[in-house]
Amino acid sequence: MRRELFGPETVVRPGKPLVVAIDGPSGSGKSSVSKEVARRLKLAYLDTGAMYRALTWYCLKTGIDLSDGAAVEQASKDLPLELSTSANAEYVSVAGVDITEEIREPRISSSVSAVATTLGARNELIRRQRQLIEQHHRRMVVEGRDITTVVAPSAEVRMLLTASEEARLRRRGLQLGGTQSHEQLAAQVIHRDAKDSTVVNFTQAADGVVTLDSSELDFEQTVETALSIVGKVIYGD
């Protein structure tokens, strides 16, 4: 795929839908890669994981028992969420309170699977995610764990971004600035994946989904490969 096709003055498929759906496990680089792909393609960006984290924050803040599925589902419907859909501005708020930084704290990371595996809450957030895609005229990079198969199975481009366990732990550790022990990182990456995989498959590519293994790639190489996948799908290069 030639880099110039996605140059700074290029709007890809102007006036036409272009949903790029990216799935993958924790620590695979989904968020950073997806943001950069969105920037270069001039598309909106949706971090669905931030929605689950925001709901987790809301449940903990309001004292909801995360094991009470009905209460968590109702909270997902009540959630007064505002979420940035720009790759250049990360912003998450609930009821006007900026929680952009708080939702990345270990206490949220350790609890988010309980929310993400509550099917009623999951269905509500999926509804909101699909609504956001439509509001942006289906021109968006959407990343998470079930985007290619559940949220946007008809996306023009679908890919699974994965990496080895060693690479994922290393990247998450760097992302958190070395503040977490190996055990804490494992809980955030490996154990969370194991819990979440009980309700969605994000470790193997479904039919029609392209796998991008970034284990041996740096950030720029991963972005370039992702753009190459987009180009091959929409231009047939």
C-alpha positions as a LaTeX table, in Angstrom:
\begin{tabular}{lrrr}
\hline
Residue & $x$ (\AA) & $y$ (\AA) & $z$ (\AA) \\
\hline
Met1 & 0.00 & 0.00 & 0.00 \\
Arg2 & 1.53 & 3.33 & $-1.00$ \\
Arg3 & 1.81 & 5.81 & 1.85 \\
Glu4 & 0.86 & 8.75 & $-0.42$ \\
Leu5 & $-2.68$ & 7.43 & $-0.78$ \\
Phe6 & $-3.19$ & 8.46 & 2.83 \\
Gly7 & $-1.35$ & 11.76 & 2.67 \\
Pro8 & $-2.23$ & 14.85 & 4.76 \\
Glu9 & $-4.56$ & 16.32 & 2.14 \\
Thr10 & $-6.40$ & 13.10 & 1.30 \\
Val11 & $-9.93$ & 12.35 & 2.43 \\
Val12 & $-10.46$ & 8.65 & 1.86 \\
Arg13 & $-13.71$ & 7.67 & 0.11 \\
Pro14 & $-15.27$ & 11.15 & 0.47 \\
Gly15 & $-19.02$ & 11.03 & 0.98 \\
Lys16 & $-19.01$ & 7.26 & 1.35 \\
Pro17 & $-19.09$ & 5.07 & 4.46 \\
Leu18 & $-15.79$ & 3.86 & 5.83 \\
Val19 & $-15.98$ & 2.02 & 9.13 \\
Val20 & $-12.69$ & 0.48 & 10.24 \\
Ala21 & $-13.41$ & $-2.08$ & 12.97 \\
Ile22 & $-10.45$ & $-3.16$ & 15.10 \\
Asp23 & $-10.62$ & $-5.90$ & 17.72 \\
Gly24 & $-7.91$ & $-7.31$ & 19.94 \\
Pro25 & $-6.80$ & $-8.35$ & 23.42 \\
Ser26 & $-5.49$ & $-6.08$ & 26.17 \\
Gly27 & $-2.09$ & $-4.56$ & 25.50 \\
Ser28 & $-2.18$ & $-5.24$ & 21.77 \\
Gly29 & $-1.99$ & $-1.52$ & 20.98 \\
Lys30 & $-5.59$ & $-1.15$ & 19.81 \\
Ser31 & $-6.16$ & 2.32 & 21.18 \\
Ser32 & $-2.93$ & 4.02 & 20.09 \\
Val33 & $-2.92$ & 2.38 & 16.67 \\
Ser34 & $-6.63$ & 3.01 & 16.09 \\
Lys35 & $-6.27$ & 6.68 & 17.01 \\
Glu36 & $-3.41$ & 7.17 & 14.57 \\
Val37 & $-5.26$ & 5.34 & 11.80 \\
Ala38 & $-8.27$ & 7.60 & 12.44 \\
Arg39 & $-6.06$ & 10.70 & 12.28 \\
Arg40 & $-4.48$ & 9.73 & 8.98 \\
Leu41 & $-7.77$ & 8.70 & 7.40 \\
Lys42 & $-9.57$ & 11.76 & 8.83 \\
Leu43 & $-12.22$ & 9.62 & 10.47 \\
Ala44 & $-13.98$ & 9.85 & 13.80 \\
Tyr45 & $-12.70$ & 7.55 & 16.53 \\
Leu46 & $-14.53$ & 5.48 & 19.14 \\
Asp47 & $-12.85$ & 3.75 & 22.07 \\
Thr48 & $-15.58$ & 1.34 & 23.18 \\
Gly49 & $-13.46$ & 0.20 & 26.12 \\
Ala50 & $-13.71$ & 3.69 & 27.59 \\
Met51 & $-17.49$ & 3.27 & 27.65 \\
Tyr52 & $-17.22$ & 0.11 & 29.75 \\
Arg53 & $-14.74$ & 1.82 & 32.04 \\
Ala54 & $-17.03$ & 4.83 & 32.42 \\
Leu55 & $-19.92$ & 2.56 & 33.35 \\
Thr56 & $-17.70$ & 0.78 & 35.87 \\
Trp57 & $-16.75$ & 4.13 & 37.40 \\
Tyr58 & $-20.42$ & 5.12 & 37.56 \\
Cys59 & $-21.42$ & 1.87 & 39.26 \\
Leu60 & $-18.66$ & 2.15 & 41.86 \\
Lys61 & $-19.42$ & 5.84 & 42.43 \\
Thr62 & $-23.11$ & 5.18 & 43.02 \\
Gly63 & $-22.56$ & 2.08 & 45.15 \\
Ile64 & $-23.99$ & $-0.46$ & 42.74 \\
Asp65 & $-23.07$ & $-4.09$ & 43.42 \\
Leu66 & $-21.23$ & $-5.25$ & 40.30 \\
Ser67 & $-22.51$ & $-8.79$ & 40.83 \\
Asp68 & $-26.11$ & $-7.55$ & 40.56 \\
Gly69 & $-26.70$ & $-7.92$ & 36.82 \\
Ala70 & $-30.08$ & $-6.18$ & 36.84 \\
Ala71 & $-28.67$ & $-3.16$ & 38.69 \\
Val72 & $-25.67$ & $-2.91$ & 36.38 \\
Glu73 & $-27.95$ & $-3.13$ & 33.35 \\
Gln74 & $-30.16$ & $-0.34$ & 34.70 \\
Ala75 & $-27.04$ & 1.74 & 35.38 \\
Ser76 & $-25.99$ & 1.32 & 31.74 \\
Lys77 & $-29.32$ & 2.81 & 30.68 \\
Asp78 & $-29.11$ & 5.66 & 33.18 \\
Leu79 & $-25.44$ & 6.46 & 32.47 \\
Pro80 & $-25.14$ & 10.20 & 31.60 \\
Leu81 & $-22.07$ & 9.73 & 29.42 \\
Glu82 & $-20.23$ & 12.21 & 27.24 \\
Leu83 & $-17.42$ & 10.78 & 25.14 \\
Ser84 & $-15.04$ & 12.39 & 22.66 \\
Thr85 & $-15.09$ & 10.88 & 19.17 \\
Ser86 & $-12.00$ & 12.77 & 18.03 \\
Ala87 & $-8.66$ & 10.99 & 17.74 \\
Asn88 & $-7.03$ & 14.24 & 18.82 \\
Ala89 & $-8.90$ & 14.82 & 22.08 \\
Glu90 & $-9.48$ & 12.14 & 24.69 \\
Tyr91 & $-12.37$ & 13.12 & 26.93 \\
Val92 & $-14.79$ & 11.07 & 29.03 \\
Ser93 & $-17.29$ & 12.57 & 31.44 \\
Val94 & $-20.23$ & 11.31 & 33.47 \\
Ala95 & $-22.86$ & 13.82 & 34.59 \\
Gly96 & $-20.45$ & 16.60 & 33.67 \\
Val97 & $-17.57$ & 15.19 & 35.75 \\
Asp98 & $-14.34$ & 14.69 & 33.79 \\
Ile99 & $-13.21$ & 11.11 & 34.48 \\
Thr100 & $-10.78$ & 10.77 & 31.57 \\
Glu101 & $-7.86$ & 9.96 & 33.88 \\
Glu102 & $-9.79$ & 8.12 & 36.58 \\
Ile103 & $-11.11$ & 5.40 & 34.30 \\
Arg104 & $-7.52$ & 4.24 & 33.67 \\
Glu105 & $-6.81$ & 3.65 & 37.36 \\
Pro106 & $-6.14$ & 0.08 & 38.60 \\
Arg107 & $-9.37$ & 0.01 & 40.64 \\
Ile108 & $-11.35$ & 0.45 & 37.42 \\
Ser109 & $-9.19$ & $-1.97$ & 35.45 \\
Ser110 & $-9.70$ & $-4.65$ & 38.09 \\
Ser111 & $-13.49$ & $-4.24$ & 38.07 \\
Val112 & $-14.36$ & $-3.55$ & 34.43 \\
Ser113 & $-14.72$ & $-7.21$ & 33.45 \\
Ala114 & $-17.61$ & $-7.63$ & 35.89 \\
Val115 & $-19.43$ & $-4.91$ & 33.98 \\
Ala116 & $-18.32$ & $-5.99$ & 30.52 \\
Thr117 & $-19.60$ & $-9.52$ & 31.08 \\
Thr118 & $-23.05$ & $-8.35$ & 32.20 \\
Leu119 & $-24.98$ & $-9.07$ & 29.01 \\
Gly120 & $-27.79$ & $-6.57$ & 29.59 \\
Ala121 & $-25.30$ & $-3.74$ & 30.12 \\
Arg122 & $-23.26$ & $-4.94$ & 27.17 \\
Asn123 & $-26.32$ & $-4.82$ & 24.93 \\
Glu124 & $-27.08$ & $-1.26$ & 26.00 \\
Leu125 & $-23.55$ & $-0.04$ & 25.34 \\
Ile126 & $-23.52$ & $-1.82$ & 21.98 \\
Arg127 & $-26.72$ & 0.05 & 21.12 \\
Arg128 & $-25.01$ & 3.34 & 22.01 \\
Gln129 & $-21.92$ & 2.41 & 20.01 \\
Arg130 & $-23.95$ & 1.66 & 16.89 \\
Gln131 & $-25.81$ & 4.93 & 17.37 \\
Leu132 & $-22.53$ & 6.86 & 17.47 \\
Ile133 & $-21.34$ & 5.15 & 14.29 \\
Glu134 & $-24.51$ & 6.22 & 12.51 \\
Gln135 & $-24.31$ & 9.76 & 13.90 \\
His136 & $-20.91$ & 10.05 & 12.22 \\
His137 & $-22.36$ & 8.86 & 8.91 \\
Arg138 & $-20.50$ & 5.56 & 9.21 \\
Arg139 & $-17.10$ & 7.24 & 8.87 \\
Met140 & $-15.28$ & 6.07 & 11.98 \\
Val141 & $-12.52$ & 3.88 & 13.37 \\
Val142 & $-14.07$ & 1.77 & 16.12 \\
Glu143 & $-11.94$ & $-0.35$ & 18.43 \\
Gly144 & $-12.70$ & $-2.84$ & 21.18 \\
Arg145 & $-13.25$ & $-6.56$ & 21.67 \\
Asp146 & $-16.37$ & $-7.41$ & 19.68 \\
Ile147 & $-16.45$ & $-4.74$ & 17.00 \\
Thr148 & $-15.78$ & $-6.91$ & 13.96 \\
Thr149 & $-18.35$ & $-9.56$ & 14.92 \\
Val150 & $-21.06$ & $-7.86$ & 17.01 \\
Val151 & $-20.98$ & $-4.05$ & 16.96 \\
Ala152 & $-20.10$ & $-3.49$ & 13.30 \\
Pro153 & $-19.97$ & $-6.82$ & 11.46 \\
Ser154 & $-20.74$ & $-5.03$ & 8.19 \\
Ala155 & $-17.82$ & $-2.60$ & 8.55 \\
Glu156 & $-15.97$ & $-1.94$ & 5.30 \\
Val157 & $-12.66$ & $-2.94$ & 6.95 \\
Arg158 & $-12.35$ & $-5.43$ & 9.80 \\
Met159 & $-9.12$ & $-6.44$ & 11.48 \\
Leu160 & $-7.88$ & $-8.24$ & 14.59 \\
Leu161 & $-4.82$ & $-6.57$ & 16.13 \\
Thr162 & $-2.94$ & $-9.04$ & 18.28 \\
Ala163 & 0.49 & $-9.60$ & 19.81 \\
Ser164 & 2.31 & $-12.14$ & 21.95 \\
Glu165 & 1.68 & $-12.21$ & 25.70 \\
Glu166 & 5.22 & $-10.98$ & 26.34 \\
Ala167 & 4.79 & $-8.01$ & 24.01 \\
Arg168 & 1.41 & $-7.10$ & 25.46 \\
Leu169 & 2.66 & $-7.13$ & 29.05 \\
Arg170 & 5.68 & $-5.02$ & 28.08 \\
Arg171 & 3.57 & $-2.45$ & 26.25 \\
Arg172 & 1.02 & $-2.13$ & 29.03 \\
Gly173 & 3.85 & $-1.67$ & 31.53 \\
Leu174 & 5.35 & 1.13 & 29.46 \\
Gln175 & 1.93 & 2.70 & 29.00 \\
Leu176 & 1.50 & 2.84 & 32.78 \\
Gly177 & 4.97 & 4.30 & 33.30 \\
Gly178 & 6.36 & 1.34 & 35.23 \\
Thr179 & 3.96 & 1.90 & 38.12 \\
Gln180 & 2.55 & $-1.64$ & 38.09 \\
Ser181 & 4.14 & $-4.90$ & 39.20 \\
His182 & 4.25 & $-7.94$ & 36.93 \\
Glu183 & 1.36 & $-9.43$ & 38.89 \\
Gln184 & $-0.73$ & $-6.27$ & 38.49 \\
Leu185 & 0.01 & $-6.16$ & 34.77 \\
Ala186 & $-0.92$ & $-9.80$ & 34.39 \\
Ala187 & $-4.22$ & $-9.13$ & 36.15 \\
Gln188 & $-4.98$ & $-6.22$ & 33.85 \\
Val189 & $-3.97$ & $-7.99$ & 30.65 \\
Ile190 & $-4.16$ & $-11.78$ & 30.85 \\
His191 & $-6.74$ & $-12.30$ & 33.58 \\
Arg192 & $-9.07$ & $-9.67$ & 32.18 \\
Asp193 & $-8.88$ & $-11.22$ & 28.73 \\
Ala194 & $-9.77$ & $-14.60$ & 30.22 \\
Lys195 & $-12.85$ & $-13.14$ & 31.92 \\
Asp196 & $-14.01$ & $-11.15$ & 28.92 \\
Ser197 & $-13.54$ & $-14.09$ & 26.56 \\
Thr198 & $-16.46$ & $-15.79$ & 28.29 \\
Val199 & $-18.85$ & $-13.47$ & 26.42 \\
Val200 & $-16.95$ & $-12.53$ & 23.25 \\
Asn201 & $-14.20$ & $-14.00$ & 21.09 \\
Phe202 & $-11.44$ & $-11.48$ & 20.41 \\
Thr203 & $-8.50$ & $-13.85$ & 20.15 \\
Gln204 & $-9.22$ & $-15.40$ & 16.76 \\
Ala205 & $-10.25$ & $-13.62$ & 13.59 \\
Ala206 & $-13.73$ & $-14.40$ & 12.28 \\
Asp207 & $-14.32$ & $-15.02$ & 8.58 \\
Gly208 & $-13.44$ & $-11.92$ & 6.59 \\
Val209 & $-11.38$ & $-10.37$ & 9.40 \\
Val210 & $-7.69$ & $-9.69$ & 8.69 \\
Thr211 & $-5.22$ & $-10.52$ & 11.47 \\
Leu212 & $-2.43$ & $-8.04$ & 12.20 \\
Asp213 & 0.21 & $-9.53$ & 14.53 \\
Ser214 & 2.27 & $-6.66$ & 15.90 \\
Ser215 & 4.56 & $-8.73$ & 18.16 \\
Glu216 & 7.66 & $-7.87$ & 16.14 \\
Leu217 & 6.51 & $-4.46$ & 14.87 \\
Asp218 & 7.06 & $-1.03$ & 16.38 \\
Phe219 & 4.26 & 1.53 & 16.54 \\
Glu220 & 4.87 & 3.14 & 13.16 \\
Gln221 & 5.21 & $-0.22$ & 11.44 \\
Thr222 & 1.94 & $-1.37$ & 12.99 \\
Val223 & 0.13 & 1.77 & 11.84 \\
Glu224 & 1.55 & 1.42 & 8.33 \\
Thr225 & 0.46 & $-2.21$ & 8.20 \\
Ala226 & $-3.03$ & $-1.29$ & 9.39 \\
Leu227 & $-3.25$ & 1.39 & 6.70 \\
Ser228 & $-2.04$ & $-1.13$ & 4.15 \\
Ile229 & $-4.87$ & $-3.44$ & 5.15 \\
Val230 & $-7.37$ & $-0.60$ & 4.73 \\
Gly231 & $-5.93$ & 0.22 & 1.32 \\
Lys232 & $-6.04$ & $-3.36$ & 0.11 \\
Val233 & $-9.65$ & $-3.74$ & 1.18 \\
Ile234 & $-11.06$ & $-0.50$ & $-0.23$ \\
Tyr235 & $-8.78$ & $-0.01$ & $-3.25$ \\
Gly236 & $-7.88$ & $-3.62$ & $-4.01$ \\
Asp237 & $-4.14$ & $-2.82$ & $-4.00$ \\
\hline
\end{tabular}
